Amino acid sequence: MNELPIIFSHYGNVDYLSKSMLCATLTNPTKRKILIGDSSNRDSALGNGWEHIEFDSITSNLRTEFINNFRYIHGALHPNVKNQGDWLRYVFERWYFTEQFCKENQISQFWHFDSDVMLLEDLRLFEPSLIDHYDFTTQCNNMCLNGMVKTNVLTEYCRHMIDLFKDEEFLDTQQREFDTINPNYAFTEMRAYHSFSKTPGLQARCCHLESIFDGWWFDDCICQDDEFLMEFHPLANRLIKKVYFRNGSFIGAHKEHDVRFAAINLSWVPTSLFDWFIKCLQSRKEGASPFNSHLIEWKHIK
């Protein structure tokens, strides 16, 4: 079985992007790793051993159809622009250039993660059982397509999103909600996935990646308790999962039992916390004497 490549998609060059790419390079050195981005993050990708593809160079009939039908459905208080970019359109459109890139490169299945996810283990450990039993996985509290994805499913999803943008009754219902109840919300890719998940037979083809492997955890967000032991971290200024690095593994206490983190989502925490994970991984890679540490001990601030 050929290894599944890792794909990140991102616009802009936020400081954590280079760190999450370096992390994946340390833990998955044999894999093909691709950042589909823009000119601002090209050097970060190449500097960390990743391929870089500019998303504006990728065209397809599906992407064109999406562009022709996309519209902004949102409440008056929802921020559509983030990181100086058109975030609301991007969260949909990234799937269209990812889908076409995979088709052009004969990639039938791949790993896709949000760019603030630290991949802490070799993903080859998990591929055989996933590929044999599922067409895709979910993350974001089972609310988004992410993790292991087969390209034919992504094509289905892209077509479904276009159908939603053509569905006037569906869009009107969304807009009424944002106008009357939830002015901070918008019709996003997560809401599109919720609709897609109702496709007959689809649930039998997927799993929530977070806890599917006994003794392992693909974290949806370090700030969510998920029945883990939590602690207040002064740099984050909030409660986060209590994470240790012991004997080469990242450990957390879930329902009073230790589990190993295969990946951890660092949304909503300072970039300096990414550095702790990298330091731990570098100690493992270098074969140094056992390096045992606790995330809360990390005082480095940038």
Sequence and secondary structure as in RCSB ss.txt:
>XXXX:A:sequence
MNELPIIFSHYGNVDYLSKSMLCATLTNPTKRKILIGDSSNRDSALGNGWEHIEFDSITSNLRTEFINNFRYIHG
ALHPNVKNQGDWLRYVFERWYFTEQFCKENQISQFWHFDSDVMLLEDLRLFEPSLIDHYDFTTQCNNMCLNGMVK
TNVLTEYCRHMIDLFKDEEFLDTQQREFDTINPNYAFTEMRAYHSFSKTPGLQARCCHLESIFDGWWFDDCICQD
DEFLMEFHPLANRLIKKVYFRNGSFIGAHKEHDVRFAAINLSWVPTSLFDWFIKCLQSRKEGASPFNSHLIEWKH
IK
>XXXX:A:secstr
     EEEE SS  HHHHHHHHHHHHH TTS EEEEE GGGHHHHHHTT EEEEGGG   HHHHHHHHH    B 
TT   EETTEEHHHHHHHHHHHHHHHHHHTT  EEEE  TTEEE S GGGTHHHHHHH SEEEETTTTEEEEEEE
HHHHHHHHHHHHHHHH HHHHHHHHHHHHHT TT B  HHHHHHHHTTSTTGGGGEEEGGG STTEEE S TTS 
TTB EEEETTTTEEEE  EEETTEEEEEETTEEEEEEEEE TTS THHHHHHHHHHHHHHTT S   EEGGG   
  
